[in-house]
Amino acid sequence: MKLKVKIGIPVVGALLAALSFFVFSRNSDPSSTVQKLNSAAGNFDFVVEADQDLRSESQIGTSPESVIQHAEEGLVLSTCDENGISVALFKSEENAQEIVRLQDSNLGVPISDSFMSGRFERKYPGGVTEWYDNAEVGIQHGFTLHSSDTIPRKDGFPHIEISLDTEFSVSLDRNDRVGDHIVFESDSTSQRLFYHSLVVVDATGKKLPSLLRLGRSNTEARTIEIAFCDADAVYPVTVDPFFSTTLSSPFVGDESSAPSHFTTEGETLFFTAEDSNSGRELWKIESPSEDPILVSDINPGLSSSNPDQIAVINNLIVFTADDGTHGEELWVSNGTSEGTLLLADIANGIETSNPRIEATTGSLLFFVAENSTYGEELWVTDGTPANTRLVKDIYPGANSSQPGNIVEWNDEIYFGAWSPDSGRELWKSDGTELGTVLVKEINPGGSSSPSQITPTPGTLYFVGNDGAHGSELWKSDGTTEGTVLVEDIRAGAFDPSISIHGYTGGKLFFTADKDQGFQLWTSRGTAATTSPIEDPDLNASFILYPTSHWGQLYFAARSVGAGFSTFRMWRSSGTAATTQELANSPILTTGPFLSAGDQLFFDGHTEDIGSEIWVASRFSSSVTLTKDIFAGTEGSRRFVEDWPENAQYHFEKIANQVVFAARSSTGNFEPWISDGTESGTIALAEIAPGARGSFPGDFHEFEGSLFFSAETDHSGAELWSVDLSGLSSPKLFDLNSFSSTESLSVGDKTYFVANSEFFSRITQQNYKKPSNDRIFP
C-alpha cells in the first residue's frame, strides 16, 4: 500500500493555506486500541486540508469570510469561492457523534471521510483506515489495518509507504534521545516535519517489532517506510508513528518558550521566556496555582528584549534588556508593566552600554557600563532612574578603568581598576565619588594587578605583585597601612602560581608551587601561619570544585601516581592528618558539589554502575551512592551531546535535598530529587514518556513547588512545575503556542478556525510492492 501525503508550504504573496479545524472536548472517546497508545485528553483533535477542488483555496482558514455559523441545521464552517459565493465545507448537528462533509459541487465526492469525537478517519478499500487522533502530546497520525490478507508485504512483512510531495530537504537525525528521527525541513520558511517513535500494537495490546525508516528520495518525492512483524498478531493492528510539525527556533526545543533566569523577589517568581507574540521578555508567577503573566513587552511585537542578569535590590528586580531603541541597558521592574522602566540610557540611542551587574551592598547595586564619554567605568543604582549614576571616572575621559574582580566586603565593594597615576591596583567604593578611593599603590610605577579577591571575616585576601616578590598572597583590612604581603612563598620575583580555593575553619586554603611542585597550603593571615600541608599522597597540581562544608574543604584531586583523569573526592581541615581521599570515592565527572544539610552531593562515575549521584557526610570518612538509578555501566547522569547547553550540570539544592536531571532504566531524562538515601531518591515526574525524556533544567523552588524548564515533542522547552509534597501531577505552562481568532461553543465543545503551519491530506491510494533490502534479519 502506498499513501501519498501532500505537505503545503506557505510562501509570501501566494500561500497555500490550510484549513485547520480543532475540537476541544472533555468527552473524547477514541477506539480502545488507540486508547492504549494515546490518552485522548489534550490540545487538539485533528488537522485536515480542505479538498483541492475548491477554486479559492488560498482563502481557506485565512480570509475574514471563513466563519463558523450556528445555523438551524447545526454547526457549519464556510468560506467563499472566487466569485464571493459562500461555500459550506462541513456541518454537524449539535448533539451528533460525527461531522459530515456537505455534498457540494465545488468540493467533489468524499471517500468515506468522517469526523468523530476526538478523531478524523479516512477509510480505504482493502480494510485500511488512516486516522488523526488526539493525544496528550497533540496530533497522532497512523493507520488501522483490519486484515492481514490485503496488506502489501515485503519479504513476508507488512509494509507501508508514505510518499510526501514536498520541497523540504530531508535528513535522518540519529541521536541518543529519540532513535531514528526523520526530519523534513524548509530552508525558506523555517518549518519542520518529524516522523519518529514508531509504535505498532495488535488488538490485544501486544507491541509488535517494527521499523520506521527513510525510503526513496528524489527531487519529486520523499518516502517514509513502515514495516512490522505480525507473526501471531491479532488483527486489527494499529500502526502509530509520532508525527509532529514545528517552526525552527534558535532556542532549545521546538516552538519553545525556553524559560530561564528564575529569580524570587518577595512573593513573586520572575523569569524570562519567549512567546509567539512578544518574543523573549520578562514574566512572573505570583502563585504556583496561577498562570504566568507577561510583565512587560519591553521590545514591542515579535522582537525580543532578552532580559538577562536579573538581580534583586530594594524589593525591585534589576536586569539588562534591549528595547530596540536604546540598545542593551539596565532596567528595573516592580512586577507591573507601568513599573518596568529604563534606569538610564548610558550609551545614548541605539548603542549598547554592555552593562554588567557585579555586586550589591546595602541598598545599592553596582554595575560596570561603558559609553563614548567615560569608557568602561563603575556605576551604581538604588533601583530608581534618579539615582542611577556614574560612581567615579577613575580613568578620566573616554579611556577605561576596566573595573573587575568586584566583591562586597564590610558594606563596601573592592575591585581592581586602572588609573593613569597608579596603574592597575586595588580600589574600594561606598557608592559615592568621594568614597571611591585607591586602597594602596602596591606596585609604584607599575601595576600590582590584584586578582582572586576573596573576602573572609576580618580580612580581605588577594593575589598581587609589588614588582619585587612576584604574584604572591596579600591581605587587606581596607586601609593603606593594613594592606600587606602575607608571605613571600617563592623567594624573589618568581611567581608561586597561587590559586585560592576558599576559606573555612578559620583558614584560607590555596595551592602554590614554592619550588618543589604544587602543594595545598593554608594561612591565617601571617607568615608564621602560612604553610603547606605535607601530604605525600596528594597531587595538588589540579584541585577542582573546592567547596567549604562544615569547617572543612572538600575538593576533587588526584592521588600521586594516578591517571590524569582520575579525580576523586578529598577533604581537609588544614593538617596532613585530616587531608585524605575519602573511601569508596568514585571518579568525579562534573561539578559543582552541593552542600545540603550535613551532606555534600556530587556526580561520580565507576566502571560498574556508570555516572550517578553520590553523597559525602561530614560524619563519615567515606562516600556512598544515593541510588543506582540507571542499571548498567553507563549510569543515569551520562553526558549526552545534544542536551541543551550545560544541561548535564542541572543540579540544584532545595532545602536539605538536591534536584537533578537523570535517566531511568527506561531511558528517560526526567527530574529527580534526593535526600541522600536510596529510599529518598525518587523521580519527581515523567514529563515526556518514552525513551526520549524531557531534559529538565533551571530548577527553582517557589512556595513549595519546583519550577523548571522541560522539553517535549509537542510543546518544545516550556515551563513546568511539580508540587514537592508529591500531591499533584506535573503542570505545564505552554507559553509559546498559537491562539485562535474565532470561536464558538456548542454543547461541551469549543470550535474555532486557526491557521496551521503544516497541513496534510491523503490524495491517492496506490498498491505497489517496493523492492528494497530486507527490513528484518
C-alpha positions in Angstrom: 0.0 0.0 0.0 1.3 3.4 -0.9 -0.2 6.5 0.6 0.6 10.0 -0.7 0.6 12.9 1.7 0.9 16.4 0.4 2.7 18.9 2.6 1.9 22.6 1.9 4.5 25.3 2.3 3.2 28.8 2.9 5.0 31.5 0.8 4.7 35.2 0.8 2.1 36.5 -1.7 0.7 33.2 -2.8 0.4 30.9 0.1 -1.3 27.5 0.1 -3.3 28.0 3.2 -4.6 25.1 5.2 -7.9 24.7 6.8 -7.2 23.7 10.4 -10.2 22.7 12.3 -9.8 22.0 16.0 -12.2 20.5 18.6 -11.6 20.7 22.4 -13.7 18.0 24.0 -14.0 16.7 27.5 -15.6 13.5 26.3 -13.2 12.3 23.6 -13.6 8.5 23.3 -11.4 7.0 20.6 -11.2 3.3 20.0 -9.9 1.1 22.7 -6.8 0.0 20.6 -5.8 3.6 20.1 -6.5 4.5 23.7 -3.8 2.1 24.8 -1.3 4.2 22.8 -2.6 7.7 23.3 -4.5 9.2 26.1 -7.2 11.3 24.4 -7.2 14.4 26.6 -5.1 17.1 25.1 -4.7 20.2 22.9 -6.5 19.4 19.6 -8.2 16.7 17.8 -7.3 16.8 14.1 -5.9 18.8 11.2 -7.2 18.2 7.6 -6.6 20.2 4.5 -9.7 21.2 2.5 -10.3 19.5 -0.8 -8.1 20.8 -3.6 -11.1 21.1 -5.9 -12.1 24.3 -4.1 -11.1 27.1 -6.5 -10.3 29.8 -3.9 -8.1 27.6 -1.7 -5.9 30.5 -0.6 -8.8 31.9 1.3 -9.5 28.8 3.4 -8.8 29.5 7.1 -7.2 32.9 6.4 -10.0 35.0 4.9 -12.3 37.0 7.1 -15.1 35.3 5.2 -14.1 31.9 6.8 -16.6 31.8 9.5 -18.3 29.4 11.9 -22.1 29.7 11.9 -24.5 28.1 14.3 -27.4 27.6 12.0 -30.6 25.6 12.5 -29.2 22.6 10.8 -26.2 22.5 13.2 -22.6 23.8 13.1 -21.5 25.0 9.7 -17.9 26.0 8.6 -18.0 28.0 5.4 -15.7 30.0 3.2 -16.1 31.9 -0.1 -15.2 30.8 -3.6 -13.6 33.1 -6.2 -16.9 34.7 -7.0 -17.7 35.5 -3.4 -20.3 32.8 -3.1 -20.4 31.2 0.3 -19.5 27.5 0.2 -20.2 25.3 3.2 -17.5 22.8 3.9 -18.6 20.8 7.0 -21.7 20.7 9.2 -22.9 18.7 12.2 -26.0 18.5 14.3 -25.4 19.9 17.8 -25.6 16.5 19.5 -24.4 14.3 16.7 -21.5 12.0 17.1 -19.9 12.9 13.8 -19.4 15.8 11.5 -20.0 15.0 7.8 -18.7 16.8 4.7 -21.5 18.6 2.8 -22.2 17.4 -0.7 -21.2 20.4 -2.7 -20.4 20.5 -6.4 -17.2 22.6 -5.7 -15.9 20.0 -3.3 -16.3 16.7 -5.1 -17.4 13.4 -3.6 -15.7 12.4 -0.4 -14.2 9.0 0.2 -15.8 7.7 3.4 -14.5 10.7 5.4 -15.8 11.2 8.9 -15.1 13.3 11.9 -15.8 11.6 15.2 -15.3 12.8 18.7 -11.6 13.2 19.1 -10.8 11.6 15.8 -10.7 12.1 12.0 -10.7 9.0 9.8 -10.5 8.1 6.1 -11.3 4.6 5.1 -9.8 2.9 2.0 -10.7 -0.3 0.2 -9.0 -3.4 1.5 -9.6 -2.8 5.2 -7.2 0.1 5.8 -8.2 3.2 7.8 -6.0 6.2 8.1 -6.7 8.4 11.1 -5.7 11.5 13.0 -6.2 11.2 16.8 -6.0 13.5 19.7 -3.3 12.7 22.3 -1.7 14.4 25.3 1.2 15.4 23.1 -1.0 16.6 20.2 -2.0 15.0 16.9 -1.2 11.4 16.3 -1.3 10.2 12.7 -1.5 6.5 12.0 -3.2 3.6 10.4 -5.5 0.7 11.5 -5.1 -2.5 9.4 -8.2 -4.6 9.7 -7.0 -7.8 8.0 -3.7 -9.4 7.1 -4.9 -10.7 3.8 -4.9 -7.5 1.8 -1.8 -5.8 3.3 1.2 -5.3 0.9 4.2 -7.3 2.1 7.9 -7.2 1.6 9.9 -10.3 2.5 6.8 -11.6 4.3 6.4 -8.5 6.4 3.6 -5.9 6.2 4.9 -2.8 4.5 3.6 0.8 4.3 5.0 3.6 2.2 4.1 7.2 2.8 5.1 9.4 -0.1 5.4 13.1 0.6 5.2 15.5 -2.3 7.2 18.4 -0.9 10.2 20.7 -1.5 11.5 20.2 2.0 15.1 19.0 2.4 15.3 15.6 4.2 17.6 14.2 6.7 17.8 11.3 9.2 18.6 12.5 12.7 20.1 9.8 14.8 20.8 10.6 18.4 20.5 9.0 21.9 17.3 10.8 22.7 14.8 9.6 20.2 16.4 6.9 17.9 15.7 7.4 14.2 14.2 10.8 13.7 13.2 11.6 10.2 13.2 15.3 9.5 11.8 17.3 6.6 12.9 20.9 6.7 12.2 24.0 4.7 15.1 26.4 4.4 12.8 29.3 3.3 10.1 29.0 6.0 12.0 27.6 9.0 9.4 24.8 9.2 10.0 21.2 10.0 8.0 17.9 9.9 9.1 15.0 12.1 8.3 11.3 11.9 9.7 9.1 14.8 9.0 6.9 17.8 7.0 4.2 15.9 4.7 2.0 17.9 2.8 -0.9 16.4 0.3 -3.0 18.6 -2.3 -5.6 17.8 -5.8 -5.9 19.1 -4.6 -7.4 22.4 -2.3 -4.5 23.0 0.8 -6.6 22.3 3.7 -4.5 20.9 5.0 -5.8 17.6 8.5 -5.5 16.3 8.6 -2.6 13.9 10.8 -0.3 11.8 10.4 3.3 10.7 13.0 4.5 8.1 13.6 6.9 5.3 12.8 5.4 1.9 13.5 6.6 -1.6 14.3 10.3 -2.0 14.5 12.3 -5.2 13.6 15.8 -6.4 9.9 14.9 -6.8 9.0 12.9 -3.7 10.3 11.6 -0.4 9.1 8.3 1.1 8.9 7.0 4.7 8.7 3.3 5.1 7.0 1.4 7.9 7.3 -2.3 8.3 6.4 -4.7 11.2 6.4 -8.3 12.1 2.8 -9.6 12.5 3.6 -13.2 13.4 0.9 -14.4 15.9 -0.7 -10.9 15.8 -4.4 -10.5 16.4 -6.0 -8.0 13.9 -6.8 -5.2 13.7 -3.3 -3.8 14.1 -2.6 -0.2 14.9 0.4 1.5 13.3 1.3 4.7 15.1 4.4 6.7 14.3 4.8 10.0 16.2 4.1 12.9 13.8 4.8 16.5 14.7 5.3 19.8 12.9 7.2 22.8 14.3 8.9 26.0 13.5 12.7 26.0 13.7 13.9 28.0 16.7 17.2 29.2 17.9 16.0 28.3 21.4 16.0 24.8 23.0 13.3 22.6 21.6 10.6 23.3 19.0 8.1 26.1 19.4 9.7 26.7 22.8 9.3 29.4 25.4 12.7 28.2 26.9 12.1 29.6 30.4 15.3 30.6 32.3 16.7 33.2 34.8 14.4 32.2 37.6 14.5 34.7 40.4 12.3 35.1 43.5 11.6 38.5 44.9 9.1 38.6 47.8 6.1 36.5 46.9 6.8 36.6 43.1 8.8 34.4 40.8 10.3 36.2 37.9 11.8 34.5 34.8 12.4 35.1 31.1 10.5 33.3 28.3 9.6 33.6 24.7 6.2 33.5 23.1 4.9 34.0 19.6 3.5 37.4 20.3 6.2 39.2 22.3 9.5 37.5 21.7 11.7 36.8 24.8 10.6 39.1 27.6 10.2 39.2 31.4 7.4 37.1 33.0 6.2 36.5 36.5 4.2 34.0 38.6 2.5 35.1 41.8 1.4 31.7 43.0 2.1 28.1 41.9 -1.6 27.7 41.3 -1.8 30.7 38.9 -0.7 31.1 35.3 2.4 33.1 34.3 1.9 36.8 33.4 3.9 38.8 30.9 5.3 41.7 33.0 6.1 44.0 30.1 6.7 43.7 26.3 9.8 45.9 26.6 10.8 45.4 22.9 7.3 45.6 21.4 6.0 43.0 19.0 7.8 39.9 18.0 11.3 41.4 18.7 12.9 40.4 22.0 14.4 42.5 24.7 16.3 39.4 26.0 16.3 40.2 29.8 19.4 39.0 31.5 21.5 39.2 34.7 18.5 39.5 37.0 19.3 40.8 40.5 17.2 42.0 43.4 17.5 45.3 45.2 15.1 47.3 47.4 12.2 44.9 46.6 12.7 45.5 42.9 14.4 43.4 40.2 17.1 45.0 38.1 18.2 43.4 34.8 19.7 44.1 31.4 17.4 44.4 28.4 17.2 46.0 24.9 14.0 47.8 23.9 15.1 48.2 20.3 15.6 51.9 20.7 18.3 52.3 23.5 20.4 49.3 22.9 21.2 46.9 25.9 20.9 48.9 29.1 19.9 48.4 32.7 16.2 48.2 33.5 14.1 47.9 36.7 10.7 46.4 37.4 8.3 46.2 40.4 6.4 43.4 38.6 3.9 45.6 36.7 4.1 46.9 33.2 3.9 50.5 34.4 6.7 49.9 36.9 9.1 48.4 34.3 11.4 51.3 33.4 14.7 52.0 31.7 17.1 53.1 34.5 19.5 55.1 32.3 20.4 55.3 28.6 24.1 55.2 29.4 25.4 54.8 25.8 22.7 57.1 24.3 20.5 55.9 21.5 20.7 52.5 19.8 24.3 51.9 21.1 24.7 49.5 24.0 26.5 50.2 27.2 27.1 46.5 27.8 26.0 46.7 31.4 27.5 44.0 33.8 25.9 43.6 37.2 28.6 42.9 39.7 27.6 43.2 43.4 25.1 44.6 45.9 25.7 46.2 49.3 23.0 47.6 51.5 20.5 49.4 49.2 22.9 49.8 46.3 23.6 47.7 43.2 27.0 48.2 41.5 27.5 47.5 37.8 30.0 48.2 35.1 29.0 50.0 31.9 30.6 51.9 29.1 30.0 54.8 26.7 31.9 57.1 24.5 32.3 59.8 27.2 33.6 57.8 30.1 34.8 54.5 28.7 34.2 51.4 30.9 33.6 52.5 34.5 31.8 51.7 37.7 28.1 52.7 38.1 25.6 52.4 40.9 21.8 52.4 41.3 19.3 52.0 44.0 16.6 50.9 41.5 15.4 54.4 40.6 16.3 56.4 37.4 17.1 59.4 39.5 19.8 57.6 41.5 21.4 55.6 38.7 24.7 57.3 38.1 28.4 57.0 37.4 30.3 56.3 40.6 33.6 57.8 39.5 35.6 58.3 36.3 38.6 56.5 37.6 40.5 56.8 34.3 39.3 60.2 33.2 37.8 60.8 29.7 37.0 58.1 27.1 39.6 55.7 28.5 38.5 52.8 30.6 39.5 51.8 34.2 38.0 48.4 33.4 36.8 47.6 37.0 37.0 43.8 37.6 37.1 41.1 40.2 34.4 43.0 42.2 33.4 41.7 45.6 31.3 43.1 48.5 33.1 43.3 51.9 32.1 45.2 55.1 29.4 47.2 53.3 31.8 48.4 50.5 32.9 46.9 47.3 36.6 46.1 46.5 37.9 45.7 43.0 40.8 46.1 40.6 40.9 49.1 38.3 43.3 51.1 36.1 44.2 54.7 36.6 46.7 56.8 34.7 48.6 57.6 38.0 48.9 54.2 39.7 48.3 51.5 37.0 46.0 48.6 37.9 45.6 48.5 41.7 43.1 47.6 44.5 40.3 50.1 44.9 37.2 50.4 47.2 33.9 52.2 47.0 30.9 53.1 49.2 28.9 54.2 46.1 29.9 57.9 46.2 32.6 59.6 44.2 34.4 60.8 47.4 34.2 57.3 48.9 35.7 55.7 45.8 39.4 55.6 46.5 42.6 53.7 45.9 43.3 51.3 48.8 47.1 51.2 48.2 49.5 51.6 45.4 51.2 48.3 45.9 53.5 48.5 42.8 54.6 52.1 42.4 55.2 53.0 38.8 53.6 49.7 37.7 50.6 47.6 38.4 50.0 45.0 41.1 47.1 43.6 39.1 45.1 42.3 42.1 43.2 39.1 41.4 41.3 36.3 43.2 40.0 38.9 45.7 38.5 36.8 48.5 36.5 38.3 51.4 36.7 36.5 54.8 35.7 37.6 58.3 38.1 40.4 59.2 40.5 40.0 56.3 40.4 40.5 52.5 42.8 38.2 50.7 44.1 38.6 47.1 47.0 37.8 44.8 49.1 40.8 43.9 52.6 41.7 42.5 54.6 44.6 44.1 57.3 44.4 41.5 59.8 42.7 43.8 58.2 39.5 45.0 56.2 38.2 42.1 52.5 37.4 42.3 52.1 36.5 46.0 49.5 36.3 48.7 48.4 39.6 50.1 45.8 40.7 52.7 44.0 44.0 53.5 41.8 45.4 56.3 40.7 48.2 53.9 43.3 50.7 54.9 46.6 51.6 53.2 48.6 50.5 56.3 46.7 47.3 56.7 47.3 46.1 53.1 50.4 44.0 53.3 52.2 40.9 51.9 51.3 37.8 53.8 54.3 35.7 52.8 56.9 35.6 50.0 56.3 31.9 49.3 58.7 31.7 46.4 61.6 34.0 47.1 62.4 36.9 44.9 60.5 37.9 41.8 59.4 34.3 40.9 55.7 33.5 40.9 54.4 30.6 43.0 51.3 30.4 40.8 48.8 30.8 43.6 45.2 29.6 43.3 42.9 30.5 46.2 40.4 27.7 46.9 38.3 29.0 49.8 38.1 29.9 53.4 36.8 27.6 56.1 37.6 26.7 59.7 39.4 30.0 60.2 41.9 29.2 57.4 42.5 30.3 53.8 43.1 27.3 51.5 45.2 27.7 48.4 47.7 25.9 46.2 51.1 27.2 45.4 54.4 26.0 44.0 57.2 27.1 46.3 60.0 25.4 44.3 59.2 21.7 44.6 55.9 21.3 42.9 52.3 22.2 43.8 51.1 21.7 47.3 47.9 22.5 49.2 48.6 25.4 51.7 46.7 27.1 54.5 47.1 30.6 56.1 45.6 32.5 59.0 47.0 35.8 57.6 50.5 35.8 58.9 53.8 34.4 57.6 54.1 32.2 60.7 50.6 30.6 60.0 51.2 30.2 56.2 52.5 26.7 55.4 52.0 23.8 53.1 50.1 20.6 54.0 52.8 17.9 53.8 50.8 15.1 52.3 52.8 12.7 50.1 49.7 11.1 48.6 48.0 14.3 47.3 48.9 15.6 43.8 47.8 19.2 44.2 48.7 20.3 40.7 45.0 20.5 39.9 42.3 21.0 42.5 38.7 21.1 41.2 35.3 22.2 42.7 36.7 23.3 46.1 33.7 23.6 48.5 33.6 24.8 52.1 31.5 22.4 54.2 31.2 22.3 58.0 34.7 23.7 58.6 36.4 21.5 56.1 37.4 22.0 52.4 36.1 19.3 50.1 37.6 19.1 46.6 38.4 16.9 43.7 42.0 15.9 43.2 44.3 13.1 42.1 46.5 11.0 44.3 50.2 10.7 43.5 50.7 8.3 40.5 47.0 8.3 39.5 46.0 8.9 35.9 45.3 12.4 34.7 41.6 12.0 34.6 41.3 10.1 37.9 39.9 12.8 40.1 38.3 11.6 43.4 36.8 13.2 46.4 39.2 14.6 49.1 38.7 16.7 52.2 41.0 18.6 54.6 40.8 20.5 57.8 44.2 22.1 57.2 46.6 19.5 58.5 48.3 16.4 57.0 46.4 14.1 59.4 43.0 15.4 58.2 43.8 15.6 54.5 42.6 12.4 52.9 40.9 10.8 49.9 37.5 9.7 51.0 37.0 5.9 51.0 34.8 4.4 48.2 35.2 7.6 46.2 34.2 7.2 42.5 35.9 9.2 39.8 34.4 12.7 39.8 32.8 13.7 36.5 31.4 17.1 36.7 30.8 19.9 39.3 29.7 21.6 41.3 29.4 20.0 44.8 26.2 20.9 46.5 26.2 21.3 50.3 22.8 20.4 51.7 22.4 19.9 55.5 25.1 17.6 56.7 25.7 16.2 53.3 27.6 17.1 50.1 26.2 15.8 46.8 28.2 15.3 43.7 28.5 13.4 40.4 30.6 10.3 40.3 31.5 7.5 37.9 32.5 3.9 38.4 33.1 1.2 35.9 30.3 -1.0 37.4 27.4 1.5 37.6 28.4 4.4 35.4 27.7 8.0 36.4 25.3 8.5 39.3 24.7 10.9 42.2 26.9 10.3 45.3 26.9 11.8 48.8 29.6 12.6 51.4 28.7 13.2 55.0 30.7 15.4 57.5 30.4 12.5 59.9 32.0 9.8 57.7 35.3 9.3 56.0 33.7 7.5 53.1 31.2 8.4 50.4 28.0 6.5 49.4 25.9 6.1 46.4 22.4 7.6 46.7 20.8 5.2 44.2 21.7 3.2 41.1 19.0 4.9 39.0 20.1 3.5 35.6 21.0 -0.1 35.8 24.1 -0.9 33.8 27.6 0.6 33.2 26.6 4.0 31.7 24.6 5.4 34.6 21.8 8.0 34.9 23.9 11.0 34.5 25.8 10.1 31.3 26.7 13.1 29.3 24.6 13.5 26.2 25.9 15.6 23.3 22.6 17.2 22.2 21.5 18.2 25.7 20.7 21.9 26.0 23.9 23.9 26.9 25.2 22.9 30.3 22.2 20.7 31.0 24.4 17.9 32.5 25.2 20.4 35.3 21.5 21.0 36.1 21.8 20.0 39.7 20.3 22.3 42.4 19.9 22.5 46.2 16.3 22.5 47.5 16.4 22.8 51.4 18.4 19.7 52.5 17.8 17.9 49.3 19.0 18.2 45.7 17.1 18.0 42.4 18.7 16.9 39.2 18.2 15.5 35.7 18.6 11.8 35.4 17.6 9.0 33.1 15.9 5.9 34.4 16.2 2.3 33.3 13.7 3.1 30.5 16.0 5.8 29.1 14.1 8.9 30.2 15.9 12.1 31.3 13.5 13.5 33.9 13.6 15.4 37.1 14.7 13.5 40.3 15.1 14.5 43.9 17.3 13.0 46.6 17.8 13.4 50.4 21.0 11.3 50.2 19.3 7.9 50.9 18.3 5.2 48.4 14.7 5.3 49.5 14.6 9.1 49.4 16.0 9.3 45.8 12.9 9.3 43.7 11.6 10.5 40.3 9.6 13.7 40.6 7.7 13.5 37.3 7.6 11.8 33.9 7.2 14.8 31.6 7.9 13.1 28.2 7.2 9.4 28.4 9.3 7.1 26.3 12.9 6.8 25.5 13.4 10.5 24.8 12.9 12.2 28.2 12.3 15.9 28.8 15.8 17.1 29.6 14.8 19.2 32.6 16.9 22.1 33.9 17.0 25.5 35.5 15.4 24.2 38.7 14.0 26.7 41.1 11.9 26.2 44.2 9.0 28.6 44.8 6.4 28.4 47.5 6.6 24.6 47.9 6.7 23.9 44.1 9.6 23.1 41.9 9.7 25.2 38.7 11.9 24.2 35.8 12.2 24.0 32.0 11.5 20.7 30.3 11.1 19.7 26.7 8.5 17.5 24.9 8.0 16.9 21.2 4.7 18.7 21.3 5.3 21.7 23.5 9.1 22.3 23.0 11.0 23.5 26.0 8.4 25.0 28.3 7.8 25.9 31.9 6.7 23.1 34.2 6.0 22.9 37.9 5.6 20.0 40.3 4.4 20.0 43.9 7.4 19.0 46.1 5.0 17.3 48.5 4.0 14.9 45.7 0.3 15.7 46.0 -0.2 16.8 42.4 0.7 15.9 38.8 3.3 18.0 36.9 1.8 21.2 35.5 2.6 22.6 32.0 2.6 26.3 31.3 2.8 26.3 27.5 3.7 30.0 26.9 4.7 29.7 23.3 1.6 28.4 21.5 -0.9 29.6 18.9 -4.2 31.4 19.6 -7.5 31.3 17.8 -9.2 34.1 16.0 -12.8 33.0 16.2 -14.6 30.5 18.5 -18.0 29.1 19.2 -19.2 26.9 22.0 -21.6 24.1 21.1 -22.6 21.9 24.0 -19.4 20.9 25.8 -17.1 21.6 22.8 -15.4 24.8 21.5 -14.9 25.1 17.8 -12.6 27.6 16.1 -10.7 28.3 12.9 -6.9 28.8 13.0 -4.0 28.8 10.6 -1.7 25.9 10.6 2.0 26.0 9.7 1.6 22.5 8.3 -1.2 20.5 6.9 -1.5 17.1 5.4 -4.0 15.3 3.1 -4.3 11.9 1.6 -4.6 12.4 -2.1 -4.4 9.0 -3.6 -4.0 5.3 -2.8 -1.8 3.0 -4.8 -0.7 -0.6 -4.1 2.8 -1.3 -5.1 5.3 -3.7 -3.6 8.6 -2.0 -3.2 11.9 -3.7 -4.0 14.3 -2.7 -1.2 16.6 -4.6 1.1 15.3 -6.9 3.9 13.9 -5.0 6.8 14.2 -7.6 9.5 17.1 -10.1 9.8 
